[in-house]
C-alpha cells in the first residue's frame, strides 16, 4: 500500500469522499477530463515470474491546445468531501500512443502507455562483462528514463551476475531474465519508478495491516480455492528440470541466468507459498493500493490473495476490477512484450521434432505453440532469400500487430521485414530482410502478418 497522508486515510475511512482526477499533459495541468481508466497487470498469466507488462491509461479531454505526439501525461488523483481535500497522489505517468478526435464535439480521446514499452529497445552492451544484476538494472532504468524504486531488492554474488548479452537482446528480455531469477516481475509504479515485485504467499493476506481491503463489490465475485506451490520447473540450455514435485502448483522459471544457487534460492522461497485466483468486478477499495499488495474481502471473506491485476476507473465513486488470474486469463489481453528467452527455450525443446526438413504439418504445429511471439522476440539480420523460402502460416500474434515494420527496423529503409526466420538449432527468431526493394511499407507489414520463413531443406 502506498504512503498517504492522515487526511487521505480519514477521508477514505469516512466513506463519503469522492475521487477527483486531473492530468498534467506536456507540463500543463488539465482538470476537465473524463474518468481515466488505468489497466495494470503484474503477470501475463496466473502465477508466473519474469514479466514486465506495460500499463495503459485512456481518458477524454476537450481542449483547444494542441497535444504533442507522444506527449507525457501524468495522472493525478485526490479525495475530497467538498470541504476537505487530500493531497494529489500520482496515479501513473504515461505517454500518448493513440488519439481520436470527435469531428462534431472536438472531444479528444487519448490512449497512453507507461515507460515499460521503452524497454523494447535493443540493448547495446559496452565495457567489461560479466556485471552484477544490480548494476545492469540500474543502467537499464537510466536508459528507460525512470528511477529505480527503493523497494527493489536484487541479490549479489557471482551467481547473480549477467554475462555479455546476445546481440539484439532487448532491455525487456534482460529485465525479464533478472526478474525470473528473483522470483518476481517488473512494473512501473504510479510514481514512475521501476520496481521488482516478488511473488508472495496469499496466506499473508489474512492478517496483513497493509492489505487492500475490499469494502464492497458492486459487480461479480469469482473466488477460487487457494493452492500450494509444490514445485519449480526451471529451464536452461540443457532443457528442463523439476525441483520439488507436481502434486500442487508448479511455477515455471525460464531465465538465461539459471544456476544451482539461483535454483536453490528460488525453491527455498517459492515452494510452500499459496496462490488463490479470484476476480472481483466493481470492487471498492483504497485507490492507493498497488500491484503486489495483499488483498482480502468478500461478504464471507472469500478473498485472501494478492492484487495481481487491476482495471481502475478514477471516477467520483472509485471502482476497480481486480484479479489474481487463472492460468491463461491475461494471455490475450496482455500480449507481453519481451519473452525472447521463453520463446527460444520453447523452440529448443521442439528442435527434435522440427528440423530443416520439417513438413508443413510440423511447421503448423510450431506456429500453434508460438502464441506469444512479439516484436522483441525477433532479432534483426540480413537473410538472403536464396537460403529461405516463405510459407503461408498464420501467426496468432504477429509482430506487426504490435509495431509497424519501420519502427521495428528503422535503419533499413525499404528493406523491411517480409517474414520470420527461425534457426531451429538455437531457437532464435530473426526478422528476414530481403534484397528486393519494397515500394510501400504497407506491403511489407501485410507480408509479415501472413508469412513464416524457415530454412530450405538441405540435400
N, C-alpha and C positions, 0 to 999 in steps of 0.2 A: 504494500500500500504506500502511495506517495505521501510525502510530508505535506500537511496542510495546517493552516492557522487555526487558532481556537474559534475564530468567527466562522470559518468553513464548517468545522465539526459541529458547532452549535446550531447553525442553520440547517445542516443536513439532519441532525438528530430531531429537530423540531418538526420536521415532516411537512412543512408548508412553504418551503422555499422553491423558487423557480430557478431554472438553469438558463443563464444568458450566455450567448456566444458572440464572438467577433472574429474577424480575420485581418491580419496585417499583410497586405499584398504589396510586394515590392517596396516595403517600408512605409506604406500608407495604411492607417487604421480604417477599417470598414465595419460599421456596426449594423447596417441594414442588409443582413444576409439571411438566407433560409437556414433551417436547422442543418448543420453539417452532419453527414453520415460518414463515420470512420470505421474502416474494416481492418482488423488486425488478426494475425494468427501466429502462434509460436511454432506450430508444427504443420507440415504439409499433410500428414496423415497421423492417425492415432498412435501415440506412444512411439515417437521416433526422435532421433537426435541428428545433429549435423545440418539443421535447416537455417535458412536466412530469408524469410519471406518478407517482401515489401508490403508495407501498409498503404492503404488508399484512402482518399477523402474526396467527397463530392458535395457541392453546395451551389446555390444560385445567388446572383447578385445583380442589382440594377445599377449601372454606373455609366457615366459619360467619359470616364477616364480610360484611356487605352491600357490594357493589361499586357505587359511584355510577354513574349514567348518564354516558356519555361520559368515563369516568374516564381519567386519564393513566396510561399504562403504559410504564415504561422497562425494556427487556430488557437484561440483563447477561450476560456470559459470561467464563469464565476457563479456563485449562488447569491440570491437576493430575495428578501421577503417584502420588498417595496420600501422599507425603511433602512434596513441594514444590508450591506453588501460585503461579501468576502473579497479576498484578493483575486486578481485574474491569474488563473492557472493555465500553463501551456497544455494544449491537448494534442500537439503534434506539429512538426514542420514538414511541409510538403512542397512539391514543385509541379507546376501545371503541366499536365500531359496532353489533355484534350480539352476542347471548349466547344460549346454550342451556343449560338446566338439566335434567339427567337426573333424572326423578322418583323413580327407585329408588335410585341411588347418590349423588345430590346433586352429582355432578360438574358443574362449570360450565365450559363451553367458550366462550372469548371470541374474537371476530373483530374485529380492530383495523385502523385505517388511520393513516398518518402525517400530518403537518401540511400536506402538499401539497393535501389536499382543502379546506383553509381558503381556498386561492386561488380557489375557485369563487365567492367573494363578489364582488358588484359593487363596482367602484372608483368612489369619489365624488371627483372632482377639485376641488381648491381652489387658490387662489393664481394665480400667473402661469405662463404656458407660452410657449415650449417649455422643457423641462428636460433635463438630461443623463440618459442611461440609468442611470448610476451612482446619481444622486440618486433616480430613480424606483424602482430596485431596492431601495435602502436603505429607502425608505418602505414598499414592499410587504412586505419582510421584517419590519418592525416591525408592520405590520397582521396578519401571519400569526403573530406571536409567536415568531419564531425569529431567531437571529443569522445574519449573512452569513459564509459560510466565507471564510477568509483567502486561499484559493487561487483565488477567483473574480476574473477579470481582465476588466474592461469598458473598451472603448475610449472615448476622449474626443474632443471636437471637434464642430463643427456637424453633421457627417454622422451622428454618433451621439447625436442628440437625439430626444426624444419630444414630439410635438405634443399638443395637448389631446385626450385620449381621447374616443371617441364615447360618448354617453350609454348606459349599460347595459353597457359593457365590463367584463369581469371581470379580477381580478388575474391569473388564469391566462392570459388572452388577451394581456395586456400582457407578461407574463413570456415567453410563447411567442414573441412577435414579437421581443423583445430577444435571446432565445437564438438564434433563426434568423439574426438579423443578425450574430451572432458565430460561427456555425457550430457550435453546441452545443446542449445540453439541460440542464434543471434537475433536480436531485434534492434530497431531504432526506437529509443524511448520517446515519450512525449516531449522531453527536454532536448531532443535531437542528439542523443548520445548513443554510441554503440555499446550494447550490453550483452554479455553472455549469460543466459538464463539456464541453470542446470535443471534437470528433471528432479522433482521432489516427490515424496510419497504422499498420496492422497490422505493417508491416515492422520497426517498432521493438521488437517483442516478442522477437525472437531473441536480442538482447544486453542487454535492459534488466535492470538489477540489481533493480529493484523489481517485476518481473513476478510475477504469481501463477503459481507452478509447480504443475501438476497432477502430483502424485507417484504417483497411481494413479487408475484409472477402473474402478469396480466394475460399472457398468452398460454402456450402449452408447455408442459414439462415432461421430458422423457429421460429418466434416470436408469442407467444400467447397474448391474452388480459390480462391486469392487473385486478386482482380481489381483493376484500377486505375481510379480516378476520372478520367474524361476531360472531364467537362462539368458545368455547373450549369444547372439550369432555374430561372430567377428569375421571380417573378410579382409584378405590381403592378396598379394600377388600369387601366393601359393594356394589360394582357394579359401574355403570357409571352414570354421571350427565352431563347435558349440561348447560354451562354458556353462556349467550347470546342467539343467535338463529342460525339456519342453513340456513338463506337466502343467505349467501355467502359462503366463505371458512370456514371450521371448522378444527382446529388443535387438534389432539388427544395427550393428555398428560397422559402417563401411568407411574407412579412412586410410589414406596412404601412410599415416603416422602411427599405425598399429605396431606394437611390440609387446613383449611379455609383461613389462612393467605397466604399460597403459592398460592392457587387458586385465591384469590383476587389480589395478586400482578401480577400473570400471565395475568389475564383478563385485568388489567389496562394497561399493556404494549403491549400485543399482539393484542387485539381486536382493529380494526381500521387500522392495518398495511395492506399494499398492497403486492401482490405477482404476478410477471409476469414470466411465464415459457418461456424459449427460448432455442434454440440450434444453435450455430454458429460453423461450421467446417472450419478449416484452418484460424482461426482468427489471426490478427496481433495486438498485444498489448504488453505493457511493461512486460518483463519477471519477474519483481519484484512484480507483482500483487500477492495477496494472496486470499485464500478462505475466503469468508465473505466480500470481498470488494464490494462496489457498482460498477456496470459496465454499460456503455452506448455506443451506437454506431449503426451502420447500415446506409446505404445510406440515408434513410429517417428518421433516428432517431427512428427506430422501437424498439430498446432495451433500457430500463431504468430499470435495475433489479439488482440482486445480483449474484456474482460469487459463485455458489454452487458446481460445478463440473468442473474438468479440466483434459484433457489429453494433456500434454505439450511435444512437441518434441524439445529438445535442440539442434537443428541443426544450421548451419551457418545462414540460414534465419529462424528465430524463428517463429513457428506456434503453435497454440493450438486449440483444440476443447473444447469449453466452454459451460456451460449449467446451467440453473435453471430447473430441471427436472419436467416433468409431474408426476402425482401421483405414477405411478409404474415403471417409466423408468429405475431406477437404481437397482430395486429389484433383477434381475437375475445377473447383472454384479457385484454387491457387496453383496455376501452372508454375511451379517453383523454378526459379532461375538459378542454375549453377549446381547441378548434381552430376558433374562430369565424372567424378571418381566412382559413384554408384553405377552410372551407365557403363563405364569402362569395365568395372568388375563384372557386371551382368553379361557383357559381351564376351569377356574372357571365359566365363563359365559356359557360354554357348558355343565356343570355338570348336569343341569336339564334334558338334553336330553340323555347324555351318563353316564351310571352308571355301577355297577358291572355286571348287566345282559344285557349289551349292545349287540345288534346283530352285525354281521359282517358288515351289511349295515351302522349301526350307526358309527362303528369304521372307515369305509372308509370315511364317511363324516368328522370325526375328522381329519383323515390323510390329507384330502384335505385342511383343514384350517391351518395345521401346515407347511406352505410352507417356513417358515423362521427358522425352527428348526436347531440349530447348536450345536457344541460341548459344548460351555459354558452354554447352557441351561440345561445341564444334570448334576444331582448330582450323586456322587458315593455312593455305598452302597452294602451290601451283600443281595441278594434276593434269596430265596430258590426256586428251580424250582418246588417244590411241590405246591407252592402257586400261580404260574403264568403259563400261557400257551402261546405259541408262535403262532402268527397269521401272515400269509404271506400277509402283506400290504405294498406296496412300499411307500417310503418317497421321497418327491421331493428334499429335501436337507438333506440326512442322514449325521450324524456327521462324519462318516468315510470318506466322500468325502473331508473333510477338514483336519482331523487329524487321523493318524493311531491309533488303539486302544491302542497300547503300549505307545503312547505319552499322550493319554487321562488319562490313569490309569497306570502309570509306576510301581506302588508298588505292583501290584497284580500278577506279573509273568504270568503264563499261564492262570490264572483265569481272562480272559479278557471279554470285553463286547460281548454278543451274541444278544442283543436286547434292547428295551426300556421298562421301566415300568412306567406307568402313575398312579399317585394317584389322582383320579378324585375328591376327597373331598377337596384337597388343590391345585390341578393344577400342582403339582411338577412332573418333569420328572426325572427319575432315570436311571442310567446305570445298567443293570441287570448282576450280577455276578453269575455264576453257580458253583456248587461244582465239576462238571466234569472237568477233565484235557483236555485241548485242545492242540493237538500236534503242530499245526502250527499257527502262528499269522494270516496268510492269511485266514485261515478258519474262524477265529473269525471276521475279517473285513467283509468277504463276508456275514456272518450271520447278522452282524449289518446292512448291506445295505438292507437286504430283510426282516428283522423281526421287528415286533412291539409286545411288550409284554404288557399284561394287566391282571388284577386280574381275576381269575376264578369266575364264578357266585357262590354266596354263597347260600346254601339252608337252 
